Amino acid sequence: MEGFWAIFWLGVILKVPVLFALWLVWYAIRAEPATDADSSRGGGGSDRHPPSLPRHPRPPRRGPHAEPAPRSPSRVRVTARRLTRAR
């Protein structure tokens, strides 16, 4: 009788959500589309404006009559301290 309950659980009880999902899809297909009472505006969508993206400052213009680009900073090499063994 121990194996019966496992088969019953897998074969019957777990099929209920699958049957509900199939019924829901069938019901959605058969349903008539909803009509909007104020369809005179047309278009659809939202009346809200999308948020504007922050504007980053423009880099300076470089051209034949502009100042030359600034020089790169000089590179500095850092030397590490050698580790010595403690005896």
Order of alpha helices (4+ residues) and beta strands (2+ residues): alpha-alpha
